[in-house]
Amino acid sequence: MTQTLEILDRLIAFDTVSARSNLDMIGWIEDFLTTRGFAVTRVPDPDQPKAGLYASIGPAGAGLMLSAHTDVVPVEGQCWTRNPFRLTDEGDRLYGRGTTDMKGFLAAMLSCADKAAARPLREPLKLAISYDEEVGCIGIARMIDALEPAIGLPRACIVGEPTEMQVAVGHKGKQALRAICHGEAGHSALAPRFVNALHPAADLLTGLRDLQDDLSRNGAQDADYAVPCTTVHAGKLTGGTALNIVPDRAELLFEFRHLAADRPEELRSRIDGLIRQTAKRHGTEIELKQVFAYPGLDTAPDAKVTRLAQRLAQSQHLTKVAFGTEAGFFNGIGIPSVVCGPGSMEGQGHKPDEYITRAQLAACDTMLDRVLDDLC
């Protein structure tokens, strides 16, 4: 595992918090892969200094694809006792931002790439490396159309998000939405004469809670998830400038995470109806804007990719994860996909003093060695 640790040490040193550029790290990875014989396609973001990569080595054909993202969540406001951007080795634990989510898998993936260069591959090894996953899978949404022209569609994909090396076959899809409620500014002494933008926002929040209650009681259920139903969550309500001014604008930021059985179009239709009713009741306007969205994943337990991943990971246990991944995008363009990677999202993801254990990283290395055996 020496090379994987050396690569991980280098990757952790890149401060790739989603709000910052990842181009230094992408440049380093691109050089790493091209010097080992990979055909690499850089996919730049059209609006910001960021990029992703597609890469392939071996003969023409479908092959297998490994997928990882480069960005990490912020460390500001968290009580770190170690430098988050330096790998700290303490016994079985390797500390640093992204060790679990998900530079640990990316390091193992690049170590696998190095080994692939020396193996007699009969099928290609393909890599997808993205950005801005942590802020709504935005990077892969912008990269996905370039995948087939760059490296061709693989027969299967493993997304290495942390699952403690169990094979995950499902996660919910998500839409993040912003409702902008309009009112009328005025002196608070005459408040009843004006439309207070906080009032329709509050009623909309109540309506979303009622929608959640209905989905909990009457909606689809999937017992494989920790929360078995589609969820509706309001995360931020803002409005007003001073106590003596009637607010003329309020914003409600909310989301829904839907099961495969609940169509997002139908959920949006219900929310649109709630918006119209609330706006009419208050005699005002409410704008609804989509912030981002990503599809869910619902791979069959007996699918070929599932059985393949179970064999590669040497684990028969199947799970579904609460968090979103990029697997739904790949599955959506015809690439059978699962999620399987080292580390615990619940235990370490997005937390201060994030770490991954040597045992988990070693298990990942072993799985990726089996990937190469399969391709040979």
DAWO-V160848 format. One line per field, one symbol per residue. ss: DSSP state (2 for helix, 1 for strand, 0 for the rest). phi: phi as a letter, one per 30 degrees, with the letter a starting at -180 (. if undefined). A space follows every 50 residues. Layout:
ss: ???
phi: ???
//
This chain:
ss: 02222222222200001000002222222222220000111111000000 11111110000001111110010000000000000001110011100022 22222222222222220000000011111100000002222220222222 20000111100010001111101111111111000112222220002222 22222222222222222200000000000011111111100000110011 11111111000002222222222222222222000111111111001100 00022222222220000111000000222222000011100001222200 00001112222222222222222220
phi: .ededdddeddddddceedcdcdddddddededddcjddccdcdddbbdb abbcbabjddkdicbcbbccdbddceiccdcbddcbdccbidcccldjec cbdddddddddddddddccddcbdcbbbbcbhddcjhdddddcedddddd bidddabccdddbhicdccaaddbbcbbccccbbdadddceddbdddddd dddddddddddddddddcddbbddcecdbdcbbccabblibadcbddcab bbcbbbccdddcdddddddddedddddddddcibcbcbbddaabddbbdd dcdedddddddddhbcdcbbcdcdbdddddddcjcebbcaadjcdddbei cdhebbdeddddddedddddededdc
//
